[in-house]
């Protein structure tokens, strides 16, 4: 009974709130409507504030209040997680108020909205790439900004996501038995992200992929392909002499050398 009573009270309050907002929205008293928009915004009732600010746009355009109204209107969309529209509004704010004291903050939020639209690694990463570029532009444009540390952190998170997408695609080639494609793809990841802490893992996958490719090849192709594995292992030794994966890589060196010996006996 207590739960039912609480739910009933919540329902009544919600209906009352909607009824009150409806009256505010229909009002032709723009000062009152603006005052209520500010109250809704302060109470974080952004869905109500957004509608009122939108109604007030043509009324206050060109006035001293318009900058603050535009600013809060953009943030309403952001807080409601409408990042696409928020990004457009932050951009519009910068175009309308290029000398605003809030321009640095809004410039950052414009870039940040692209980051918020960045999907998981398996999906299209256009917004991730855009976010990286815009954060870099922000850092270049505002070299003394306190937000630069966070901007650089976001750029690194984006970079990691792009790396993950590329390495996952390479792993998929390996999992479905497309070993030559896997080797090339992992090599591509290594070339694109040479400073990655997973560099030795990618290089080992190049070796494993080329070894599988060689082992499954027709005999006439095996010699050159096992020799390629050996070359890749030597490259691993040069690049990652302290790697914990070095022994794993060298195992493929031994396997390839033994395979070449067998080929020599059969020739």
DAWOTA-V736315 format. One record per residue. N is the residue number from 1. SS is DSSP state (H for helix, E for strand, C for the rest). Layout:
BEGIN
n = <N/N>
ss = <SS/SS>
END
This chain:
BEGIN
n = <1/2/3/4/5/6/7/8/9/10/11/12/13/14/15/16/17/18/19/20/21/22/23/24/25/26/27/28/29/30/31/32/33/34/35/36/37/38/39/40/41/42/43/44/45/46/47/48/49/50/51/52/53/54/55/56/57/58/59/60/61/62/63/64/65/66/67/68/69/70/71/72/73/74/75/76/77/78/79/80/81/82/83/84/85/86/87/88/89/90/91/92/93/94/95/96/97/98/99/100/101/102/103/104/105/106/107/108/109/110/111/112/113/114/115/116/117/118/119/120/121/122/123/124/125/126/127/128/129/130/131/132/133/134/135/136/137/138/139/140/141/142/143/144/145/146/147/148/149/150/151/152/153/154/155/156/157/158/159/160/161/162/163/164/165/166/167/168/169/170/171/172/173/174/175/176/177/178/179/180/181/182/183/184/185/186/187/188/189/190/191/192/193/194/195/196/197/198/199/200/201/202/203/204/205/206/207/208/209/210/211/212/213/214/215/216/217/218/219/220/221/222/223/224/225/226/227/228/229/230/231/232/233/234/235/236/237/238/239/240/241/242/243/244/245/246/247/248/249/250/251/252/253/254/255/256/257/258/259/260/261/262/263/264/265/266/267>
ss = <C/H/H/H/H/H/H/H/H/H/H/H/H/H/H/H/H/H/H/H/H/H/H/H/H/H/C/C/C/H/H/H/H/H/H/H/H/H/H/H/H/H/C/C/C/H/H/H/H/H/H/H/H/H/H/H/H/H/H/H/C/C/C/C/C/H/H/H/H/H/H/H/H/H/H/H/H/H/H/C/C/C/H/H/H/H/H/H/H/H/H/H/H/H/H/H/C/C/C/C/C/C/H/H/H/H/H/H/H/H/H/H/H/H/H/H/C/C/C/C/C/C/C/C/C/H/H/H/H/H/H/H/H/H/H/H/H/H/H/H/H/C/C/C/C/C/C/H/H/H/H/H/H/H/H/H/H/H/H/H/H/H/H/H/H/H/H/H/H/H/H/H/H/H/H/C/C/C/H/H/H/H/H/H/H/H/H/H/H/H/H/H/C/C/C/C/C/C/H/H/H/H/H/H/H/H/H/H/H/H/H/H/H/H/H/C/C/C/H/H/H/H/H/H/H/H/H/H/H/H/H/H/H/H/H/H/H/H/H/C/C/C/C/C/C/H/H/H/H/H/H/H/H/H/H/H/H/H/H/H/H/H/H/H/H/H/C>
END
